[in-house]
């Protein structure tokens, strides 16, 4: 099932647990096609940074949307963003939203080549005594969230365009970078059908020399982030059985778009030995919709955690998990919420026999919805491009040397480390091309 690369020892890592893990995997090589959201050749790319107006600190994962459309993106770890919009829409405003900050409407300046600086003010929390009294039991509040999901979330088949990025690092050095634009056929929240994904455009490069004889492969690809949608897939964290394995407490209130948001903290009970999660649930006070969740796996039993995530490895390699964490954010449109962004981060210590030192590997992936529309179709549009939930993306260097590779598709603005990795990949590809044509020698 795998292609052997050099002499590397291959370790296969899955990003999800329970029924999502499987030893079956597939290598994928995909081409390009068009997409419903990207039709015009006339577009403008906006670039900017979102910061806290009081502290000048960056705001991470703020949602930036073009008013009157569903075109959107998120700010990266440096608070930076890019958004491609139709030239005909340049008179529209940008809407910027982030939990804990006031919703911001930003009028585009005449000079759109200049980096936009968007300052957001923190919200002042106004306590609603009636809500506080009504939901004094945090566990019951969590139950209401999932009971009300049919009322609070889109119950239509939704066709989404999304950007996916996947990185593997050895300590702080990038060893593998994969990026893709995908179509998500998002199933309604009121049924149990699994979402489907089509690959539209992708590229991937792996520096096997940097991996130092150990090649990690990430199983799941874009599905690794899609299944972090806990409202659609609550069975991976909260079930009627596992709810009793957690302690729930209220944290400090926050706000989003002028509305109070409950913060419910959850943690597995001390007597529970099976690895479960701990984290925060952000719940809108008026509708009881989950608007954000951050959670991580409690690493109380290394053997069981490895059984969940390490799908194949040689007997001579020992692996110890260091961190396994997730985040998901939802967006609101006309009183209904929908999946908007998610990420997953995993970190492992890897030690080979007869080697003195261990290595630290970090696997990360994130996906942001950049456009969407309601769809009457319950199946994907192109069965040949539909990908499996156990996919492992294959190396595909095409596109790293093309600055216009993504065309009008929106992507998550790369932070400096990703930009540096892309530049190094391009230099190496240019060098390899010159060598293959004889231009690199005298």
C-alpha positions in Angstrom: 0.0 0.0 0.0 3.0 2.3 0.6 5.7 3.4 -1.8 9.1 2.8 -0.2 11.1 6.0 -0.1 14.9 5.8 0.3 15.7 3.7 3.4 13.4 5.4 5.8 11.5 3.6 8.5 7.9 4.4 7.9 5.6 5.2 10.9 2.0 5.7 10.1 0.0 8.1 12.3 -3.8 8.6 12.4 -5.2 11.9 13.6 -8.5 10.7 15.0 -9.6 8.0 17.4 -12.3 5.4 18.0 -13.8 4.3 14.6 -11.7 6.6 12.5 -8.5 4.7 12.9 -7.7 2.0 10.5 -4.6 0.4 9.1 -5.9 0.7 5.5 -4.5 3.7 3.7 -4.1 5.0 0.1 -1.6 7.2 -1.6 -3.3 10.0 -3.6 -2.2 11.9 -6.7 -4.8 14.4 -7.8 -4.9 16.9 -10.6 -6.9 20.1 -10.9 -10.4 21.1 -11.8 -12.7 24.1 -11.4 -14.9 25.0 -8.5 -18.3 26.7 -8.1 -16.8 29.6 -6.1 -14.0 30.5 -8.5 -15.3 31.6 -11.9 -14.1 35.1 -12.7 -10.5 35.8 -13.7 -10.8 39.4 -12.3 -10.1 39.4 -8.6 -8.2 41.4 -6.0 -6.1 39.9 -3.2 -6.4 41.7 0.1 -3.7 41.2 2.7 -3.7 42.4 6.3 -3.2 41.8 10.0 -5.8 41.6 12.8 -4.6 43.0 16.1 -6.0 43.9 19.6 -6.6 47.7 19.5 -5.5 48.0 23.2 -2.4 45.8 23.3 -1.4 45.6 19.6 -1.2 41.8 20.1 -2.0 39.6 17.1 -5.5 38.0 17.0 -5.3 34.4 15.8 -8.1 32.6 13.9 -10.2 35.7 13.5 -12.8 35.1 10.7 -12.6 37.6 7.9 -15.7 37.6 5.5 -16.6 39.8 2.6 -20.0 41.3 3.3 -22.8 40.1 1.1 -21.0 36.9 0.3 -19.8 33.7 1.9 -16.2 34.3 0.9 -14.0 34.1 4.0 -10.7 33.2 5.5 -9.0 33.1 9.0 -6.0 34.9 10.4 -3.0 32.7 10.9 -0.7 32.3 14.0 0.8 35.7 13.3 -2.6 37.4 12.9 -2.1 37.8 9.2 -4.6 36.9 6.4 -5.2 37.1 2.7 -8.5 37.1 1.0 -9.2 37.1 -2.8 -12.4 38.9 -3.7 -14.0 39.7 -7.1 -13.0 43.1 -8.4 -16.7 43.9 -8.8 -17.1 43.5 -5.0 -14.3 45.9 -3.9 -16.8 48.4 -2.6 -18.1 45.9 0.0 -17.0 45.9 3.6 -15.0 43.2 5.4 -16.6 41.7 8.5 -14.1 40.6 11.1 -15.2 38.3 14.0 -13.4 36.8 16.9 -14.5 35.4 20.3 -13.9 38.0 23.0 -13.8 40.9 20.6 -16.5 43.3 19.2 -17.5 42.5 15.6 -15.7 44.9 13.3 -16.9 46.2 9.9 -14.0 47.5 7.8 -14.4 49.7 4.7 -11.8 48.9 2.1 -9.4 51.8 1.3 -8.8 53.0 -2.2 -5.2 51.6 -2.1 -5.8 47.9 -1.9 -2.1 47.1 -2.4 -1.3 48.4 1.1 -1.3 45.9 4.0 -4.6 46.3 5.9 -4.3 46.9 9.7 -7.5 45.9 11.4 -7.8 46.7 15.1 -10.5 45.0 17.2 -11.8 46.1 20.6 -12.4 43.7 23.4 -15.9 43.1 24.5 -17.2 44.3 27.9 -19.1 41.4 29.4 -22.7 42.2 30.5 -24.0 39.5 32.9 -27.5 38.2 32.1 -28.7 37.0 35.6 -31.6 35.1 34.1 -29.3 32.9 32.0 -26.8 32.4 34.8 -29.6 31.1 37.1 -31.3 29.0 34.4 -28.1 27.1 33.5 -26.4 26.6 36.8 -25.5 23.0 35.9 -22.7 22.9 33.3 -23.3 19.2 32.4 -26.9 19.8 31.7 -26.0 22.8 29.5 -23.7 20.5 27.4 -26.5 18.0 27.0 -28.8 20.9 25.8 -26.2 21.9 23.2 -26.4 18.5 21.4 -30.2 18.2 21.9 -30.6 21.6 20.2 -28.2 21.0 17.2 -31.1 20.5 14.7 -32.4 23.9 15.6 -29.1 25.8 15.7 -27.1 24.4 12.8 -27.7 24.1 9.0 -29.9 21.3 8.1 -29.3 21.5 4.4 -26.8 19.7 2.2 -24.0 22.3 1.9 -21.2 22.5 -0.7 -18.1 24.1 0.8 -14.8 25.1 -0.6 -12.0 24.8 1.9 -8.2 25.1 2.2 -6.2 22.4 4.0 -2.6 22.5 5.2 -0.6 19.7 6.8 2.9 19.9 8.2 5.3 17.5 9.8 8.3 18.9 11.7 11.3 17.3 13.3 11.8 19.6 16.3 11.5 23.1 14.7 12.5 22.1 11.2 9.8 21.6 8.5 10.2 18.1 7.0 6.9 17.8 5.1 4.4 20.3 3.8 1.1 19.4 2.1 -1.6 21.8 0.9 -4.9 21.3 -0.9 -8.1 23.0 -2.0 -11.1 20.7 -1.5 -14.8 20.5 -1.9 -16.7 19.4 1.2 -20.1 17.9 0.7 -21.4 18.7 4.2 -24.3 16.6 5.3 -27.1 18.2 7.4 -26.6 18.3 11.1 -29.9 16.5 11.7 -28.7 13.2 10.1 -25.9 10.7 10.8 -24.5 10.6 7.2 -20.8 11.1 6.9 -19.4 14.2 5.0 -17.7 13.6 1.7 -14.6 15.3 0.3 -13.3 15.9 -3.3 -9.7 16.9 -3.9 -9.6 19.9 -6.3 -5.9 21.0 -6.3 -3.0 19.8 -4.2 0.7 19.8 -3.7 3.1 18.1 -1.3 6.8 17.9 -0.6 8.7 15.8 1.9 12.4 16.2 2.8 13.2 12.6 3.7 16.8 13.5 4.6 15.6 15.8 7.3 13.4 13.1 8.7 16.6 11.2 9.5 15.7 7.6 8.6 12.2 7.9 10.1 9.4 8.9 7.7 6.1 9.8 9.4 3.0 9.6 7.2 -0.2 11.3 8.3 -3.3 9.2 7.8 -6.6 10.9 7.2 -5.6 14.0 5.3 -8.4 16.6 5.2 -10.7 14.2 7.1 -8.4 14.6 10.1 -9.7 18.1 10.5 -13.3 17.6 9.3 -14.0 15.0 12.0 -13.0 17.6 14.6 -16.5 19.0 14.1 -17.8 17.8 17.4 -21.4 19.0 16.7 -21.6 16.8 13.6 -19.5 14.0 15.2 -20.1 14.1 19.0 -19.5 10.4 19.3 -15.8 10.9 19.3 -15.9 12.8 22.5 -19.3 12.9 24.2 -21.7 9.9 24.3 -24.3 9.1 26.9 -21.8 6.7 28.4 -18.8 9.0 28.4 -20.6 12.1 29.7 -20.5 10.5 33.1 -16.7 10.1 32.9 -16.2 13.9 32.9 -16.3 16.7 35.4 -17.9 19.9 34.1 -17.4 23.4 35.5 -18.1 26.9 34.4 -15.3 29.2 33.3 -15.4 33.0 32.8 -18.0 34.3 30.5 -16.9 35.8 27.2 -18.7 37.3 24.2 -19.0 37.0 20.4 -20.8 39.6 18.3 -22.3 41.2 21.3 -23.7 38.0 22.8 -22.7 36.3 26.1 -20.9 33.1 25.6 -20.7 30.5 28.4 -17.3 28.7 28.8 -17.7 25.2 30.1 -14.6 23.5 31.2 -14.5 19.7 31.1 -12.0 17.1 32.3 -12.1 13.4 32.7 -12.7 12.2 36.3 -9.5 11.1 38.2 -10.7 7.5 38.6 -11.2 7.0 34.8 -8.2 5.3 33.3 -9.2 5.2 29.7 -7.7 8.2 27.8 -10.4 10.9 27.3 -10.4 14.6 26.7 -10.2 17.9 28.6 -10.9 21.3 27.3 -13.3 24.2 26.9 -16.7 24.5 25.2 -17.9 28.0 24.1 -21.7 28.1 24.1 -23.9 31.0 23.0 -26.1 32.0 25.9 -29.3 32.8 23.9 -29.4 29.9 21.5 -27.2 27.3 23.3 -25.2 26.8 20.1 -21.6 25.6 20.4 -19.5 28.3 18.7 -16.1 27.0 19.5 -14.3 24.0 21.2 -10.7 23.4 22.2 -9.7 20.1 23.7 -6.8 17.7 24.2 -6.4 14.1 24.9 -5.4 13.2 28.5 -2.2 11.2 28.1 -2.9 8.9 31.1 -2.2 5.6 29.4 0.6 5.7 26.8 -0.1 2.2 25.5 -3.7 2.9 24.8 -2.9 6.3 23.3 -0.4 4.7 20.9 -3.0 2.1 20.0 -5.4 4.9 19.0 -2.9 6.9 16.9 0.1 4.8 15.8 -1.2 2.6 13.1 2.0 0.9 11.9 5.7 1.0 13.1 8.7 -1.3 13.3 9.2 -3.2 16.6 12.6 -1.4 17.0 10.9 2.0 17.3 9.4 3.3 20.6 6.9 6.1 20.5 5.7 8.3 23.3 2.9 10.9 22.8 3.6 14.4 24.1 0.5 16.3 23.0 -2.7 15.6 21.1 -5.0 18.6 20.8 -7.9 19.9 18.6 -9.8 23.1 17.9 -13.0 23.8 16.0 -14.8 27.1 15.2 -18.3 27.7 13.8 -19.7 30.6 11.9 -23.2 32.1 12.0 -25.4 33.0 9.0 -29.0 34.1 9.4 -29.4 32.5 12.8 -27.8 29.2 11.9 -24.3 28.0 12.6 -22.0 26.0 10.4 -18.5 24.5 10.4 -15.8 27.1 9.6 -12.4 26.1 10.8 -10.6 23.3 12.6 -7.1 22.1 13.4 -5.3 19.2 15.0 -1.8 19.1 16.6 0.1 16.0 17.6 3.5 15.6 19.0 5.5 12.4 19.6 8.9 11.3 21.0 10.4 8.7 18.7 13.4 6.5 19.8 15.1 3.8 17.7 17.0 1.0 19.3 20.7 1.4 19.5 20.4 5.2 19.0 21.4 7.4 21.9 19.0 10.3 21.3 15.3 10.5 20.8 13.6 12.7 18.2 10.6 15.0 18.6 8.1 15.1 15.7 5.1 17.4 15.4 2.2 16.7 13.1 -0.2 19.5 12.5 -3.1 20.1 10.1 -5.8 22.8 9.7 -8.7 23.5 7.4 -10.7 26.7 6.8 -13.9 27.0 4.8 -13.4 29.8 2.3 -16.8 29.7 0.5 -20.0 27.8 0.7 -23.5 27.5 -0.7 -26.6 25.3 -0.1 -26.8 22.3 -2.4 -29.6 20.0 -3.4 -27.2 17.2 -4.2 -26.7 14.5 -1.6 -23.7 13.0 -3.4 -20.3 14.3 -4.5 -20.1 15.7 -8.0 -17.1 13.7 -9.2 -16.8 10.2 -7.8 -13.3 9.9 -9.3 -12.1 12.8 -7.2 -13.7 11.6 -4.0 -11.1 10.7 -1.4 -11.1 8.1 1.4 -11.1 9.0 5.0 -7.9 6.9 5.5 -6.0 8.7 2.8 -2.3 9.5 3.0 -1.4 12.3 0.6 1.4 11.4 -1.8 4.4 13.7 -2.6 3.5 15.9 -5.6 5.9 18.7 -6.2 3.9 20.4 -9.0 2.9 23.9 -8.0 5.6 24.9 -5.6 7.4 26.8 -8.3 4.2 28.6 -9.5 3.3 31.7 -7.6 -0.2 31.6 -9.2 -0.8 27.9 -8.4 -3.9 28.6 -6.3 -5.4 31.0 -8.8 -8.6 32.6 -7.3 -8.9 30.0 -4.5 -8.5 31.5 -1.0 -5.9 30.0 1.3 -4.8 30.4 4.9 -1.9 33.0 4.7 1.3 31.1 5.5 3.3 32.2 8.5 7.0 32.8 8.2 8.0 29.2 8.8 5.7 27.9 6.0 6.9 30.7 3.7 10.5 29.7 4.4 9.7 26.0 3.7 8.0 26.9 0.4 11.1 28.9 -0.7 13.4 26.1 0.2 11.3 23.6 -1.8 11.3 25.9 -4.8 15.1 26.3 -4.6 15.6 22.6 -4.4 13.2 21.9 -7.3 15.0 24.5 -9.4 18.4 23.0 -8.6 17.1 19.5 -9.4 15.7 20.7 -12.7 19.0 22.3 -13.7 20.9 19.2 -12.8 18.6 17.0 -14.8 19.0 19.2 -17.9 22.7 19.5 -17.5 22.6 23.2 -16.7 24.0 22.7 -13.3 27.3 21.4 -14.4 30.2 22.6 -16.6 
